[in-house]
Amino acid sequence: MLDLLVIAPHPDDGELGCGGTLARAKAEGLSTGILDLTRGEMGSKGTPEERQREVAEASRILGLDYRGNLQLPDGGLADIPEQRLLLAGA
């Protein structure tokens, strides 16, 4: 169980959009995490492998208690039962 979970479509979106909030929550003693929906494989800057290294470093810096990735298809997120079930399970 986390106090604060950010759900982001791509690796680095959670940090860029909510990094300050995550850092402050952690500093206040809350448990924090980010769940990425995709690996960002369609991104024009960097490879999924480079993103994974960045994710690990950002998670360390922010002191996240949890970091997950559903590995849904980048560019293929849809409101369909299979993807909803994966997200709900996470």
C-alpha positions in Angstrom: 0.0 0.0 0.0 1.2 3.4 -0.9 0.2 6.9 0.2 0.8 8.4 -3.2 0.9 6.6 -6.6 1.5 8.5 -9.8 0.3 6.7 -13.0 2.1 7.9 -16.1 1.9 6.8 -19.7 5.7 6.8 -20.3 8.8 6.5 -18.3 9.9 10.0 -17.1 6.4 11.5 -17.4 5.8 10.8 -13.7 9.0 12.5 -12.6 8.6 15.5 -15.0 5.0 16.1 -14.1 4.9 15.2 -10.4 8.6 14.9 -9.2 8.3 17.8 -6.8 5.1 16.5 -5.3 6.7 13.0 -4.9 9.8 14.5 -3.3 7.7 16.6 -0.9 5.5 13.6 0.0 8.5 11.5 0.7 10.1 14.2 2.8 6.9 14.3 4.9 7.2 10.5 5.5 4.7 9.3 3.0 5.3 6.2 0.8 5.4 7.0 -2.9 5.6 5.3 -6.2 5.2 5.6 -10.0 3.5 3.2 -12.3 4.4 3.6 -15.9 1.9 2.2 -18.5 4.4 1.7 -21.4 8.2 1.4 -21.9 8.1 4.5 -24.1 9.4 2.5 -27.1 8.0 5.0 -29.7 9.8 8.0 -28.2 12.0 10.0 -30.5 14.7 10.7 -27.8 16.5 7.7 -26.4 15.9 4.0 -26.4 13.8 2.0 -23.9 17.0 0.7 -22.4 18.2 4.3 -21.8 14.9 5.2 -20.3 15.2 2.2 -18.0 18.5 3.5 -16.7 17.0 6.9 -16.2 14.0 5.4 -14.4 16.3 3.6 -12.0 18.3 6.8 -11.2 15.2 9.0 -10.9 13.5 6.4 -8.6 16.6 6.4 -6.4 16.8 10.2 -6.2 13.1 10.5 -5.4 13.4 7.6 -2.8 10.4 5.8 -4.4 9.0 2.8 -2.5 7.6 1.4 -5.7 8.3 1.6 -9.4 6.3 -0.5 -11.8 5.6 -0.8 -15.5 2.6 -2.5 -17.2 4.5 -2.7 -20.5 1.4 -1.9 -22.5 2.1 -0.9 -26.1 3.3 2.7 -26.6 0.9 4.4 -28.9 -1.6 1.6 -28.2 -3.2 2.6 -25.0 -6.9 1.9 -25.2 -10.0 1.8 -23.1 -10.4 -2.0 -23.4 -11.1 -4.7 -20.8 -7.6 -6.3 -21.0 -5.8 -3.0 -20.3 -8.3 -1.9 -17.7 -7.8 -5.2 -15.8 -4.0 -4.8 -15.8 -4.3 -1.3 -14.5 -6.8 -2.2 -11.8 -4.7 -5.2 -10.8 -1.7 -3.0 -10.3 
